[in-house]
C-alpha cells in the first residue's frame, strides 16, 4: 500500500504525546506522513521534533456552537489545503468535530477510535439522548471505521447499539 497522508485529531497535544504516541510513531515508521491537529498546551514542540506536522487548533472539550463551528472550519481548511488522504479522530468532542470537517472536506478515509463515548448511562435522559443521537448520526454518515479501544466500551449497551447500525 502506498504511504498515506494522515491527520490525527484530538483535543490536546498531551493526549497525542501520552496516549497516541505509539500509534503515531508506528504510522510514521511505516512511511506515512502524519499530522496532528489539537490545542497546543506545550507538548507540541516535542511532537514536532519527532517529525510530526503540528496544527494548533483550539478545540473546546464541550459543546459550544460558535467555537465548535470555528474548529470545524479550521480542520476542513487544513484537510483541503494539505491534501490529507485520511483523518483519524480521538476524544469525544474533537472526534465529532473532526468527522464533520472530514466529510465537508471530502476526505477519503474517516476513522474514529472511541477511547470513551461522550454519552454514558449516568447522564440525564435528555442529554444522553441528544449526544447518543449525534454519535449515531455521525457513525452512519461520517465514519468509515469505528475502533473501540476498551473491552468496557466494546461490551457497553451504547456500543452494542452502534454496532448494529447498517451501512
N, C-alpha and C positions, 0 to 999 in steps of 0.2 A: 504494500500500500504506500502511496506517495505521502510524504510528510504533509501535515495539515497546519494551518494557522488557527490556533485555538485561543479564545478569550475565556478566562476563568472569571466569574463574577461572584463576589461575596461582600458582606457589609464592611468588614475591617481588614486591614493589612495583617493584623495579628492573627486572624483566622487563617489567612494564606500561609503565614510563617509557621504556625504551630500545627494546625490540623491538615492543611493541604500540601505542605512541602514535599512529602514523599511522592504524591501523585504528580506534582509539578515537575519534580526532578526526573521522574520516570518518563514523562511525556517529552521533556527536553532531551533526555538521553536517547530516546527513540527517534530523535531527529525532528520533532515537531517544534514549531515556533509558538511559544506560549506567552500570552499577555495576561495581565491581571488588572481588573477594574474593581476598585474598592476605595474606601476612605483611608487616607494616609494618617496614621497615628504614630509614625516613627519607624515602623518595621519595613516600610517600602524601600528605604535605602539599602538594607541588607538583601532584599529580594532582587532589586535592580542590579546589585553587584554580582549576583549569581546568573545574570543574563536574561532576566525576565523583563519584558516591557511593561512598565507600570503606568496605569491610568488612574489619577487621583479623582475619584468621584464621590462626593459626599452622599451617602446612602442612609436615609433615616431608617431606623430599625422599628418603625411604627408606621401606621397608615396616616399619611399627611398628603392629601391630594396634590397640593401645589408643589411641594418638594418632590414627591414621587413622580409627578409628570416631568419635572425638570430632569430627574435622573433617567427616566425612560428616553427622553430626547437625547441626552448626552451619550448613553450607551448605544442608541441607534446610530448616532453620528460616528462613534468610534468603530462600530462594526462595519459600516459602509465605507468610511474613509480608509480604514486599514485593511479592508478586504478579508475579514476573518471567515474561515470555512465552517467553524463550529463555535458554539458558545456552551460552556458548562457552568451551570449556576449552583450556588450553595447558599445556605442561610435563608430562612423563610421569606422575608420581605425582599431582599436582594434577588432571590430566585424568581419571585413573581414579576418584579420589575424587569429583570434581565430577559425573561422569556417573552414578555410583551415587546420589548425592544428588538429582540432577535426576530420575532415574527414580522414586525414592521420593517426591519432591515432586509428581510428575505434570506436570512442565514440558513444554510443548507441543513445543518445538524444542531438540534437543541437538546441538551442533556441536563437533567436535574438530579442531583444527588440529595435526597432528603435525609439530612442528619437528624432531623426532628421536624415535625409539622408545626406550623403556627397555631393551628387549631388543636384542641385536646378536649377530652371528655369532661374536664373540670371547669370549662368555660361556661358562661351564661348561654342559654339556649339561642338567643338571637345572634350573639357574636359568633358562636360556634357555627350556626347555620350559614351566616354570611361568609366567614372565612373558608368554611368547608366547600361552599358552592363556588367560590372564586377558584380554589385549588382544583376542584373537579373540572371546571371550565378550562383552566389553563392546562390541565393534564390532557384533555381532549384536543384542544386547538393549538397549543403552543409547546408541546413536549413530544420529542421523538423517542426519548429514552428516559425512564424514571428508575433511578437506582435507589434502593432502600438500604441504608447503612447499618442499622442495628436490628437485631432479632426482635427487640421490643417493638420497634416501629413496624417491621415486617408482619408481625402477628397481631398488630392492633386492629380493632374494628374499623378505624378510619382507613388504614391502608388496604384492608380487605375489600372495602367498598370501592376504593380507587382502582384496585387490580381488575375489577370486573368491568371497567369502562371499555366498551367496544371501540374499535377504530384506533 
